[in-house]
Amino acid sequence: MDELRQTEIDVVEGERRLAEKEALLIELKQRNEDTRRVEAELDVMRRNQLDRERNRQRLLSLLHP
């Protein structure tokens, strides 16, 4: 199923991007810099990741009812 394969790729890529952004947030906090923009971006990214993961679960459930 091509859609599931692409969704799996998107989930893994999303996890990688989240990890990078979270690392940036830690750096900013350590330097006592403004983190509001990165925190807002992370919030959106986390919601998008949750949507991707839900879509993956939906596709898996179609394969294994």
Backbone as a chain_set.jsonl record, in Angstrom:
{"seq": "MDELRQTEIDVVEGERRLAEKEALLIELKQRNEDTRRVEAELDVMRRNQLDRERNRQRLLSLLHP", "coords": {"N": [[0.846, -1.174, 0.0], [0.867, 1.969, -1.11], [0.197, 4.442, 0.053], [0.383, 3.971, 2.791], [3.113, 3.388, 2.996], [4.232, 5.894, 2.289], [3.179, 7.422, 4.352], [4.442, 6.263, 6.561], [7.085, 7.044, 6.029], [6.742, 9.802, 6.245], [6.058, 10.006, 8.955], [8.431, 9.177, 10.232], [10.212, 11.138, 9.282], [8.987, 13.387, 10.366], [9.37, 12.897, 13.087], [12.133, 13.161, 13.212], [12.469, 15.88, 12.529], [11.094, 17.051, 14.658], [12.747, 16.299, 16.811], [15.06, 17.752, 16.181], [14.103, 20.391, 16.401], [13.35, 20.427, 19.072], [15.851, 20.136, 20.242], [16.957, 22.565, 19.509], [15.329, 24.257, 21.002], [16.123, 23.578, 23.604], [18.778, 24.491, 23.504], [18.325, 27.27, 23.181], [17.042, 27.855, 25.595], [19.101, 27.29, 27.389], [20.804, 29.339, 26.802], [19.401, 31.407, 27.698], [17.681, 32.72, 25.911], [14.983, 34.099, 23.916], [12.283, 31.943, 23.589], [9.804, 31.742, 22.531], [8.934, 31.725, 19.8], [9.992, 29.321, 18.794], [8.781, 27.522, 20.534], [6.096, 27.848, 19.777], [6.232, 26.956, 17.135], [6.951, 24.306, 17.623], [4.64, 23.4, 18.889], [2.759, 23.409, 16.792], [4.059, 21.616, 15.083], [4.01, 19.277, 16.634], [1.251, 18.768, 16.757], [0.764, 18.3, 14.043], [2.32, 16.023, 13.719], [0.973, 14.227, 15.342], [-1.375, 13.989, 13.856], [-0.322, 12.711, 11.577], [0.498, 10.29, 12.726], [-1.947, 9.276, 13.581], [-3.18, 8.919, 11.122], [-1.521, 6.937, 10.075], [-2.141, 4.84, 11.853], [-4.818, 4.497, 11.172], [-4.598, 3.605, 8.526], [-3.182, 1.224, 8.941], [-5.095, -0.168, 10.381], [-6.931, -0.666, 8.422], [-5.638, -2.56, 6.926], [-5.417, -4.638, 8.688], [-8.04, -5.628, 9.868]], "CA": [[0.0, 0.0, 0.0], [1.749, 3.124, -1.282], [-0.15, 5.499, 0.994], [0.959, 3.6, 4.085], [4.57, 3.549, 2.897], [4.528, 7.323, 2.346], [2.845, 7.88, 5.7], [5.543, 5.811, 7.433], [8.216, 7.935, 5.752], [6.396, 11.105, 6.806], [6.126, 9.902, 10.414], [9.847, 9.14, 10.618], [10.77, 12.461, 9.004], [8.417, 14.288, 11.364], [10.067, 12.649, 14.361], [13.476, 13.747, 13.085], [12.343, 17.34, 12.601], [10.731, 17.391, 16.039], [13.945, 16.16, 17.645], [15.941, 18.887, 15.886], [13.502, 21.608, 16.949], [13.44, 20.316, 20.531], [17.249, 20.411, 20.585], [17.116, 24.013, 19.39], [14.652, 24.843, 22.154], [17.014, 23.383, 24.756], [19.898, 25.431, 23.339], [17.86, 28.626, 23.449], [16.792, 27.966, 27.033], [20.397, 27.31, 28.072], [21.401, 30.654, 26.557], [18.431, 32.389, 28.194], [17.138, 33.469, 24.782], [13.535, 34.014, 23.725], [11.916, 30.634, 23.034], [8.388, 31.743, 22.164], [8.724, 31.338, 18.401], [10.29, 27.893, 18.661], [7.73, 26.793, 21.252], [4.892, 27.891, 18.944], [6.484, 26.048, 16.013], [6.898, 22.94, 18.151], [3.234, 23.069, 19.138], [2.173, 23.078, 15.487], [4.71, 20.393, 14.596], [3.509, 18.136, 17.417], [-0.114, 18.479, 16.305], [0.879, 17.684, 12.718], [2.858, 14.671, 13.906], [-0.125, 13.422, 15.866], [-2.236, 13.692, 12.71], [0.345, 11.689, 10.747], [0.459, 9.014, 13.445], [-3.335, 8.794, 13.52], [-3.401, 8.438, 9.754], [-0.816, 5.652, 9.98], [-2.953, 3.852, 12.564], [-6.016, 4.253, 10.365], [-4.212, 2.765, 7.377], [-2.859, -0.109, 9.462], [-6.333, -0.859, 10.766], [-7.58, -1.117, 7.19], [-4.923, -3.76, 6.488], [-5.615, -5.695, 9.692], [-9.309, -5.293, 10.553]], "C": [[0.894, 1.242, 0.0], [1.466, 4.242, -0.283], [0.435, 5.211, 2.372], [2.47, 3.789, 4.069], [4.951, 5.021, 3.005], [4.241, 7.885, 3.738], [3.926, 7.475, 6.687], [6.765, 6.714, 7.26], [7.965, 9.3, 6.387], [6.479, 11.103, 8.331], [7.583, 9.936, 10.881], [10.494, 10.508, 10.405], [10.249, 13.484, 10.015], [9.084, 14.129, 12.717], [11.458, 13.265, 14.343], [13.419, 15.268, 13.223], [11.97, 17.802, 14.007], [11.943, 17.334, 16.956], [14.898, 17.331, 17.421], [15.407, 20.17, 16.521], [13.554, 21.592, 18.476], [14.87, 20.579, 21.003], [17.522, 21.914, 20.511], [16.48, 24.716, 20.59], [15.523, 24.728, 23.409], [18.19, 24.354, 24.697], [19.484, 26.848, 23.697], [17.624, 28.841, 24.948], [18.107, 28.061, 27.802], [21.078, 28.665, 27.923], [20.491, 31.787, 27.026], [17.902, 33.292, 27.087], [15.629, 33.251, 24.689], [13.182, 32.708, 23.006], [10.49, 30.613, 22.488], [8.131, 31.274, 20.733], [8.925, 29.839, 18.224], [9.232, 27.055, 19.384], [6.438, 26.748, 20.442], [5.047, 26.945, 17.75], [6.386, 24.589, 16.462], [5.459, 22.499, 18.407], [2.553, 22.648, 17.841], [2.754, 21.768, 14.961], [4.198, 19.161, 15.33], [2.092, 17.757, 17.002], [-0.098, 17.814, 14.93], [1.377, 16.247, 12.826], [1.767, 13.737, 14.428], [-1.098, 13.053, 14.749], [-1.628, 12.614, 11.822], [0.265, 10.318, 11.412], [-0.953, 8.422, 13.454], [-3.653, 8.243, 12.141], [-2.725, 7.086, 9.554], [-1.629, 4.551, 10.67], [-4.217, 3.493, 11.789], [-5.697, 3.323, 9.206], [-3.869, 1.347, 7.823], [-4.121, -0.887, 9.829], [-7.1, -1.341, 9.546], [-6.934, -2.415, 6.68], [-5.2, -4.947, 7.406], [-6.891, -5.403, 10.489], [-9.569, -6.169, 11.769]], "O": [[1.585, 1.526, 0.978], [2.389, 4.913, 0.177], [0.927, 6.119, 3.041], [3.042, 4.298, 5.034], [5.885, 5.367, 3.728], [4.985, 8.73, 4.237], [4.29, 8.262, 7.562], [7.401, 7.099, 8.241], [8.863, 9.885, 6.992], [6.918, 12.084, 8.931], [7.918, 10.653, 11.823], [11.241, 10.981, 11.261], [10.999, 14.351, 10.465], [9.335, 15.114, 13.413], [11.908, 13.825, 15.342], [14.219, 15.867, 13.942], [12.47, 18.819, 14.487], [12.141, 18.222, 17.785], [15.48, 17.845, 18.376], [16.166, 20.942, 17.108], [13.776, 22.629, 19.101], [15.072, 21.183, 22.056], [18.233, 22.464, 21.351], [17.046, 25.669, 21.125], [15.638, 25.681, 24.179], [18.556, 24.963, 25.702], [20.191, 27.547, 24.423], [17.969, 29.889, 25.494], [18.214, 28.828, 28.758], [21.833, 29.092, 28.796], [20.764, 32.963, 26.789], [17.698, 34.488, 27.297], [15.077, 32.338, 25.304], [13.724, 32.413, 21.94], [10.02, 29.571, 22.031], [7.201, 30.505, 20.491], [8.119, 29.17, 17.578], [8.836, 25.997, 18.894], [5.756, 25.723, 20.42], [4.114, 26.224, 17.396], [5.811, 23.75, 15.769], [5.109, 21.344, 18.164], [1.848, 21.64, 17.805], [2.024, 20.916, 14.455], [3.976, 18.117, 14.716], [1.763, 16.575, 16.904], [-0.855, 16.876, 14.681], [0.909, 15.364, 12.107], [1.662, 12.59, 13.995], [-1.591, 11.926, 14.703], [-2.329, 11.709, 11.368], [0.001, 9.312, 10.754], [-1.123, 7.208, 13.347], [-4.32, 7.216, 12.013], [-3.296, 6.19, 8.931], [-1.784, 3.457, 10.127], [-4.631, 2.334, 11.755], [-6.432, 2.373, 8.936], [-4.228, 0.379, 7.152], [-4.207, -2.097, 9.618], [-7.84, -2.321, 9.626], [-7.603, -3.258, 6.081], [-5.216, -6.099, 6.973], [-6.826, -4.982, 11.645], [-10.588, -6.006, 12.44]]}, "num_chains": 1, "name": "protein.A"}
